[in-house]
Amino acid sequence: MTSLGTIPALRDLPPDRLADLGRRARPARFAAGDLLRWAGERASDVVFLLSGTVVATHGTAGGTEVWPSRWTGPAIADKPAVLSGEPAPTGLRATTAVNARLLPGADFHRLLHDEPTVTGHVLAALARDALTGRRDLVHSATLPAVARIAIRLLDQDPRRATAWPGSQEQLARVLGLSRVTVNRALNRLSRSAAIRLSPGGVTIIDRARLAEFMAGEVRSPSASHGTGR
């Protein structure tokens, strides 16, 4: 089983503290599609995600789901839901097979109180998530789909072979776009030789080309304004 020590926030903990966490955090496995928590439910446990991917879910009036947040292990998933103590506005769903440890919320609060390195990492991660969410909101209101998708792909860990290891439907849910819109934008990026599409997901072929394409989409409004058109 993957160790809790692989989770970035816990890497600097001494072995005895990790062992204590291992005793307190019960093991859990979920299949792709399993719901870990319903929307409107209080999060009683923090999810130490050892492997796999989970998403925050919100159902739309049309019966589809939007996924405003996504975590791939090793990571701590949906920290705000536990820290707030309030009913979470989104659910939590596994999109792949998931191996996790579930730590009671009270134990997580004690961990943050007792271990400054964990607290510092969690606060930095929450700040990054807040700024990313703010940026994504601006992008959703101001940028075309192809630019938003290029940004999302470039945001992914460059060490991973596949920038988006999922379906176009899943990418659409993360971005709050229709599948048709995502398909058209990906085909456009593919024709530009920036990415390659395959059944396994999206692979970046030329990061510079993709960044160039993205920057061109972002800069076009100001460029037009500068020419007085």
ROGU-7178 format. One record per residue (C-alpha): x, y, z; residue in three letters. Coordinates in Angstrom, 1 decimal. Layout:
N
(r (X; Y; Z); 'ala')
...
***
This chain:
229
(r (0.0; 0.0; 0.0); 'met')
(r (1.3; 3.5; -0.8); 'thr')
(r (2.6; 5.3; 2.2); 'ser')
(r (1.1; 8.4; 3.7); 'leu')
(r (4.6; 9.8; 3.5); 'gly')
(r (4.2; 10.2; -0.3); 'thr')
(r (1.6; 12.9; 0.3); 'ile')
(r (3.5; 16.3; -0.1); 'pro')
(r (2.0; 17.8; 3.1); 'ala')
(r (3.1; 14.8; 5.2); 'leu')
(r (6.6; 14.2; 3.8); 'arg')
(r (8.5; 16.0; 6.5); 'asp')
(r (6.8; 14.2; 9.4); 'leu')
(r (8.9; 11.9; 11.5); 'pro')
(r (8.3; 8.2; 11.1); 'pro')
(r (6.6; 7.8; 14.5); 'asp')
(r (4.1; 10.6; 13.6); 'arg')
(r (3.4; 9.0; 10.3); 'leu')
(r (2.9; 5.6; 12.0); 'ala')
(r (0.4; 7.2; 14.4); 'asp')
(r (-1.5; 8.8; 11.5); 'leu')
(r (-1.6; 5.4; 9.8); 'gly')
(r (-3.2; 3.9; 12.9); 'arg')
(r (-5.8; 6.7; 13.1); 'arg')
(r (-6.6; 6.9; 9.4); 'ala')
(r (-8.7; 3.9; 8.2); 'arg')
(r (-8.0; 2.5; 4.8); 'pro')
(r (-10.6; 2.9; 2.1); 'ala')
(r (-10.9; 1.9; -1.6); 'arg')
(r (-13.4; 3.2; -4.1); 'phe')
(r (-14.2; 2.2; -7.7); 'ala')
(r (-14.5; 4.7; -10.6); 'ala')
(r (-17.9; 6.4; -10.2); 'gly')
(r (-18.3; 5.8; -6.5); 'asp')
(r (-19.6; 8.7; -4.5); 'leu')
(r (-17.6; 9.4; -1.4); 'leu')
(r (-19.8; 12.2; -0.1); 'arg')
(r (-23.1; 13.8; -1.2); 'trp')
(r (-23.5; 17.5; -1.8); 'ala')
(r (-24.9; 19.2; 1.3); 'gly')
(r (-23.3; 16.7; 3.6); 'glu')
(r (-20.8; 17.7; 6.3); 'arg')
(r (-17.3; 16.2; 5.7); 'ala')
(r (-16.5; 14.1; 8.8); 'ser')
(r (-13.2; 12.8; 7.4); 'asp')
(r (-10.3; 14.2; 5.5); 'val')
(r (-9.3; 12.1; 2.5); 'val')
(r (-5.6; 11.3; 2.2); 'phe')
(r (-5.6; 10.3; -1.4); 'leu')
(r (-2.8; 7.8; -2.0); 'leu')
(r (-3.6; 7.0; -5.6); 'ser')
(r (-6.4; 7.7; -8.1); 'gly')
(r (-8.5; 10.8; -8.9); 'thr')
(r (-11.5; 12.3; -7.1); 'val')
(r (-13.6; 15.4; -8.1); 'val')
(r (-15.9; 17.8; -6.5); 'ala')
(r (-19.3; 17.4; -8.1); 'thr')
(r (-22.3; 19.7; -8.6); 'his')
(r (-25.4; 18.5; -10.4); 'gly')
(r (-27.0; 20.8; -13.0); 'thr')
(r (-30.7; 21.3; -13.8); 'ala')
(r (-30.1; 19.3; -17.0); 'gly')
(r (-29.0; 16.2; -15.1); 'gly')
(r (-25.3; 16.5; -15.9); 'thr')
(r (-22.4; 17.1; -13.5); 'glu')
(r (-19.9; 19.9; -13.3); 'val')
(r (-16.6; 19.2; -11.6); 'trp')
(r (-15.2; 22.5; -10.2); 'pro')
(r (-12.2; 20.8; -8.4); 'ser')
(r (-10.1; 17.8; -9.1); 'arg')
(r (-7.4; 16.0; -7.1); 'trp')
(r (-5.0; 13.2; -8.1); 'thr')
(r (-3.0; 11.3; -5.5); 'gly')
(r (-0.9; 11.5; -3.6); 'pro')
(r (-2.7; 14.5; -2.2); 'ala')
(r (-5.2; 15.7; 0.4); 'ile')
(r (-8.6; 16.0; -1.3); 'ala')
(r (-11.1; 18.7; -0.5); 'asp')
(r (-9.5; 20.2; 2.6); 'lys')
(r (-12.0; 23.2; 2.8); 'pro')
(r (-14.9; 20.8; 3.2); 'ala')
(r (-13.4; 19.4; 6.5); 'val')
(r (-11.9; 22.7; 7.8); 'leu')
(r (-15.1; 24.7; 7.3); 'ser')
(r (-17.3; 22.5; 9.5); 'gly')
(r (-20.2; 23.5; 7.3); 'glu')
(r (-22.2; 21.3; 4.8); 'pro')
(r (-20.2; 21.1; 1.6); 'ala')
(r (-21.9; 22.6; -1.4); 'pro')
(r (-20.4; 19.9; -3.7); 'thr')
(r (-20.2; 16.2; -3.5); 'gly')
(r (-17.0; 14.1; -3.9); 'leu')
(r (-16.8; 11.4; -6.5); 'arg')
(r (-14.0; 8.9; -7.6); 'ala')
(r (-13.4; 9.1; -11.3); 'thr')
(r (-10.8; 6.3; -11.2); 'thr')
(r (-10.0; 3.4; -8.8); 'ala')
(r (-9.0; 5.1; -5.6); 'val')
(r (-6.8; 4.0; -2.7); 'asn')
(r (-7.2; 6.3; 0.3); 'ala')
(r (-6.9; 6.8; 4.0); 'arg')
(r (-9.7; 8.6; 5.9); 'leu')
(r (-8.7; 10.6; 8.9); 'leu')
(r (-11.4; 11.9; 11.3); 'pro')
(r (-11.7; 15.7; 11.1); 'gly')
(r (-10.9; 16.2; 14.8); 'ala')
(r (-7.6; 14.3; 14.2); 'asp')
(r (-6.8; 16.5; 11.2); 'phe')
(r (-7.3; 19.7; 13.2); 'his')
(r (-5.0; 18.3; 15.9); 'arg')
(r (-2.4; 17.5; 13.2); 'leu')
(r (-2.5; 21.1; 11.9); 'leu')
(r (-2.2; 22.4; 15.5); 'his')
(r (0.8; 20.2; 16.4); 'asp')
(r (2.8; 20.1; 13.1); 'glu')
(r (3.8; 23.5; 11.7); 'pro')
(r (5.2; 22.0; 8.5); 'thr')
(r (1.8; 20.4; 7.7); 'val')
(r (0.0; 23.7; 8.5); 'thr')
(r (2.3; 25.7; 6.3); 'gly')
(r (1.9; 23.3; 3.4); 'his')
(r (-1.9; 23.2; 3.8); 'val')
(r (-2.2; 27.0; 4.0); 'leu')
(r (0.0; 27.4; 0.9); 'ala')
(r (-2.1; 24.8; -1.0); 'ala')
(r (-5.4; 26.6; 0.0); 'leu')
(r (-4.0; 29.9; -1.2); 'ala')
(r (-3.0; 28.5; -4.5); 'arg')
(r (-6.4; 26.9; -5.0); 'asp')
(r (-8.1; 30.1; -4.1); 'ala')
(r (-6.0; 32.1; -6.7); 'leu')
(r (-6.5; 29.4; -9.3); 'thr')
(r (-10.2; 29.4; -8.8); 'gly')
(r (-10.3; 33.2; -9.1); 'arg')
(r (-8.2; 33.0; -12.3); 'arg')
(r (-10.5; 30.3; -13.7); 'asp')
(r (-13.6; 32.4; -13.0); 'leu')
(r (-12.1; 35.3; -14.9); 'val')
(r (-11.1; 33.0; -17.8); 'his')
(r (-14.5; 31.4; -18.0); 'ser')
(r (-16.0; 34.9; -18.4); 'ala')
(r (-13.4; 36.4; -20.8); 'thr')
(r (-11.7; 33.6; -22.9); 'leu')
(r (-12.8; 31.3; -25.7); 'pro')
(r (-12.9; 27.6; -25.0); 'ala')
(r (-9.8; 26.8; -27.0); 'val')
(r (-7.7; 29.2; -24.8); 'ala')
(r (-9.2; 27.8; -21.6); 'arg')
(r (-8.3; 24.3; -22.6); 'ile')
(r (-4.8; 25.3; -23.6); 'ala')
(r (-4.3; 26.8; -20.2); 'ile')
(r (-5.7; 23.8; -18.4); 'arg')
(r (-3.4; 21.4; -20.3); 'leu')
(r (-0.3; 23.6; -19.6); 'leu')
(r (-1.2; 23.7; -15.9); 'asp')
(r (-0.8; 19.9; -15.6); 'gln')
(r (2.4; 18.4; -14.3); 'asp')
(r (4.9; 18.4; -17.2); 'pro')
(r (6.5; 15.2; -15.9); 'arg')
(r (3.3; 13.2; -16.6); 'arg')
(r (3.3; 11.6; -20.0); 'ala')
(r (-0.4; 12.5; -20.6); 'thr')
(r (-1.5; 16.1; -19.8); 'ala')
(r (-5.1; 15.0; -19.6); 'trp')
(r (-5.5; 11.3; -18.7); 'pro')
(r (-9.3; 11.2; -19.2); 'gly')
(r (-12.1; 11.6; -21.6); 'ser')
(r (-13.3; 14.7; -23.4); 'gln')
(r (-16.6; 14.4; -21.4); 'glu')
(r (-14.6; 14.6; -18.2); 'gln')
(r (-12.6; 17.6; -19.4); 'leu')
(r (-15.9; 19.3; -20.3); 'ala')
(r (-17.2; 18.7; -16.8); 'arg')
(r (-14.1; 20.2; -15.2); 'val')
(r (-14.3; 23.3; -17.4); 'leu')
(r (-18.1; 23.7; -17.3); 'gly')
(r (-18.3; 23.4; -21.1); 'leu')
(r (-20.3; 21.2; -23.4); 'ser')
(r (-18.6; 18.1; -24.8); 'arg')
(r (-19.2; 19.4; -28.4); 'val')
(r (-17.3; 22.6; -27.5); 'thr')
(r (-14.4; 20.7; -26.0); 'val')
(r (-14.2; 18.4; -29.0); 'asn')
(r (-14.0; 21.2; -31.4); 'arg')
(r (-11.4; 23.1; -29.4); 'ala')
(r (-9.2; 19.9; -29.0); 'leu')
(r (-9.4; 19.2; -32.7); 'asn')
(r (-8.3; 22.7; -33.4); 'arg')
(r (-5.3; 22.3; -31.1); 'leu')
(r (-4.6; 19.0; -32.6); 'ser')
(r (-4.5; 20.4; -36.1); 'arg')
(r (-2.1; 23.1; -34.9); 'ser')
(r (0.3; 20.2; -33.9); 'ala')
(r (0.4; 21.3; -30.3); 'ala')
(r (-1.3; 18.2; -28.9); 'ile')
(r (-2.2; 14.6; -29.8); 'arg')
(r (-5.5; 13.0; -29.1); 'leu')
(r (-5.8; 9.3; -28.2); 'ser')
(r (-8.2; 7.0; -26.4); 'pro')
(r (-6.1; 7.5; -23.3); 'gly')
(r (-6.4; 11.3; -23.2); 'gly')
(r (-4.5; 14.3; -24.4); 'val')
(r (-0.8; 14.5; -24.8); 'thr')
(r (1.1; 17.7; -25.4); 'ile')
(r (3.4; 17.4; -28.4); 'ile')
(r (4.8; 21.0; -28.4); 'asp')
(r (4.5; 23.0; -25.2); 'arg')
(r (5.9; 26.1; -26.8); 'ala')
(r (3.4; 25.9; -29.6); 'arg')
(r (0.5; 25.4; -27.2); 'leu')
(r (1.7; 28.3; -25.1); 'ala')
(r (2.0; 30.5; -28.2); 'glu')
(r (-1.5; 29.5; -29.2); 'phe')
(r (-2.9; 30.2; -25.8); 'met')
(r (-1.1; 33.6; -25.5); 'ala')
(r (-2.4; 34.6; -28.9); 'gly')
(r (-6.0; 33.9; -27.7); 'glu')
(r (-5.3; 35.9; -24.5); 'val')
(r (-3.7; 38.9; -26.2); 'arg')
(r (-6.1; 39.3; -29.1); 'ser')
(r (-8.6; 41.6; -27.3); 'pro')
(r (-5.9; 44.1; -26.2); 'ser')
(r (-4.2; 43.9; -29.5); 'ala')
(r (-7.5; 44.9; -31.3); 'ser')
(r (-8.0; 47.7; -28.8); 'his')
(r (-4.5; 49.0; -29.4); 'gly')
(r (-5.2; 49.4; -33.2); 'thr')
(r (-8.4; 51.3; -32.6); 'gly')
(r (-10.6; 48.6; -34.3); 'arg')
***
